[in-house]
């Protein structure tokens, strides 16, 4: 039996987030374990997110059943609400970035996607592993090729620049709770084969309180092929100070797939969110780039304005929309974690 060709061999690659979208995928929130006593507030935040996206692109929303679809549909009273499309596919949790499809395009603009293994962030939450089935369930909806790399990987752990580079962290992708049979070189081969990249750029650790073991989308993001925005903590007494400085230093010395240095800009951090015993992974780096807009998580902190100004300067052709993410982050993620972009041809 012949070996299946990889996406890279077939000319597919993962486009960067700023590539024009056909749609954004979301999963309606409902899990009281994820958002204890906060589901009503989180629902309102989701409606705000959908209202920001729907005038500019299709919003594909997974809901559990007909009653939820009717209830949510009645609350979609915003411009572009006709662009919200419901899909009755039951889920356990809402972090579709991590368990959902990882979309690819080939040179002709044909769509495909990767269906990575989802083990609930290193076997941390047994009941959430059922969401591993979602990409396969979507095959009948999407009707495009589905690739199965066969290794554990979450969407929030990878970030591409569209010019041959993927950015990730050692803490996550080299963690023995993901793929203990793979060393660095083996992980890099999967990333090259299934994302269509040439180079893997490794950072160290993610932020304190992040139960994903260091997802990249809380610490550093591409905003252009040659430009990275990196979270940096100002307070030397903060536990994020040293680890974010280490990542910043790595980026300052990094080069792209052509050997050129990156332009590296910094984002502040929003300080302590949650108690000191259960610090939450709040970060402005968890923004989401969509058609014509950028959704920025904010936390009622003075640095909210600094973060918005930085992103507006770096992405001038899109309008930065602050979304209060204080309720969302109690579920251990915010805007980027809950969304998944589907690129347009």
Secondary structure, DSSP 8 states (H G I E B T S, - for coil): ------TTTTT-B---TTS-EEEEEEE----TTTSTTTHHHHHHHHHHHHHHHHTTSEEEEEESSHHHHHHHHHH--STTGGGEEEEE---S-S-HHHHS-EEEE-TT--EEEE--B--HHHHT-GGGGGGGGHHHHTHHHH-SEEE---SB--GGG-EE-SSSEEEEEHHHHT-HHHHTT--HHHHHHHHHHHH--SEEEEE----TT-TTSS-GGGTEEEEETTEEEEE----TTSTHHHHHHHHHHHHHT-B-TTS-B-EEEEE------S-SSS-----GGG-EE-SSEEEEEE-SSTHHHHHHHHHHHHSTTSEEEEEE-TTGGGGT--TTTT-EEEE--
